[in-house]
Every structure is written in structure tokens, then in C-alpha cells.
Amino acid sequence: AFFADIRAVWIAPLQWHVLVMGCFASLIAPFGGFFASGVKRAFKIKDFGHSIPGHGGITDRMDCQFLMGLFSYMYYQSFIK
């Protein structure tokens, strides 16, 4: 039979956590830019700052990282700690 030789793959708990965080980082965290754009449109501003001319400041460059940091903290507090 075809399924007779299937072997189990053991995955350590750390690997599960890394898989979840990696999936979130690649699929959801980029939407932080869309959320930041929504906030800027609501307050009718073009950029969050002027520290990087032409790029909108540090906050505009780090919006995805803010979302990822929040998720990492909540994930750690909920599932790892």
C-alpha cells in the first residue's frame, strides 16, 4: 500500500512558535502600512515626521515593525510564558 511507509515528523515546540511568528510576519505584519495610512488619512497628514526627507520619517518606515512587535509581545504573554 502507498501509505504504509509514511513516518511521523516530530516538531519541537520552539519550531511551532517560530512557524506561527514567521507566518504572521510574512502575511499579516505588512498590513501595518495600510493601518498607518488609514491613521494619516483620518488626521489629514501626509507624513508622520520629517527626519527622513521624502520617506515620511522613522514612523513611516517602521509601521510594520510596530504591528509585529505588538503581536510578538501578545503571543509571548499568551502562549510561551
C-alpha positions in Angstrom: 0.0 0.0 0.0 1.1 3.5 -0.7 0.6 4.9 2.9 2.4 2.0 4.7 5.8 3.7 4.7 4.8 7.2 6.0 6.8 8.2 9.0 5.9 10.7 11.6 7.8 14.0 11.7 8.4 15.4 15.2 8.5 19.1 15.6 9.8 20.7 18.7 7.5 23.3 20.5 10.0 26.1 19.6 9.6 25.2 15.9 5.8 25.6 16.2 6.3 29.1 17.7 8.7 30.1 15.0 6.4 28.8 12.3 3.4 30.8 13.7 5.5 34.0 14.1 7.0 33.6 10.6 3.6 33.2 9.1 2.3 36.3 10.9 5.4 38.3 9.9 5.0 37.4 6.2 1.3 37.5 5.8 -0.2 40.0 8.4 2.5 42.4 9.5 2.9 44.1 6.1 -0.7 45.4 6.6 0.7 47.7 9.3 1.5 50.1 6.5 -2.2 50.1 5.5 -3.2 50.8 9.1 -0.7 53.7 9.3 -2.0 55.1 6.0 -5.6 55.0 7.4 -4.5 56.9 10.5 -2.7 59.5 8.4 -5.8 59.9 6.2 -8.1 60.3 9.2 -5.9 63.1 10.6 -5.3 64.6 7.1 -1.5 64.5 7.3 1.0 63.3 4.7 3.8 62.0 6.8 4.4 61.2 10.4 7.7 63.1 10.6 10.4 64.8 8.7 13.5 63.0 9.8 14.0 61.1 6.5 13.2 63.6 3.7 11.0 62.1 1.0 10.2 59.0 3.1 7.9 60.3 5.9 10.1 59.9 8.9 11.0 57.0 11.1 7.4 56.0 11.9 6.5 55.6 8.2 9.5 53.3 7.8 8.7 51.2 10.9 4.9 50.8 10.8 5.1 47.0 10.1 7.6 46.6 12.9 5.2 48.2 15.4 2.5 45.7 14.5 5.0 42.8 14.6 6.3 43.9 18.0 2.7 44.1 19.4 2.0 40.6 18.0 5.2 39.2 19.4 4.5 40.6 22.9 1.0 39.3 22.9 2.0 35.9 21.6 4.7 35.6 24.1 2.5 36.6 27.0 -0.3 34.3 25.9 1.4 31.1 24.7 5.1 31.0 25.6 5.3 32.5 29.1 
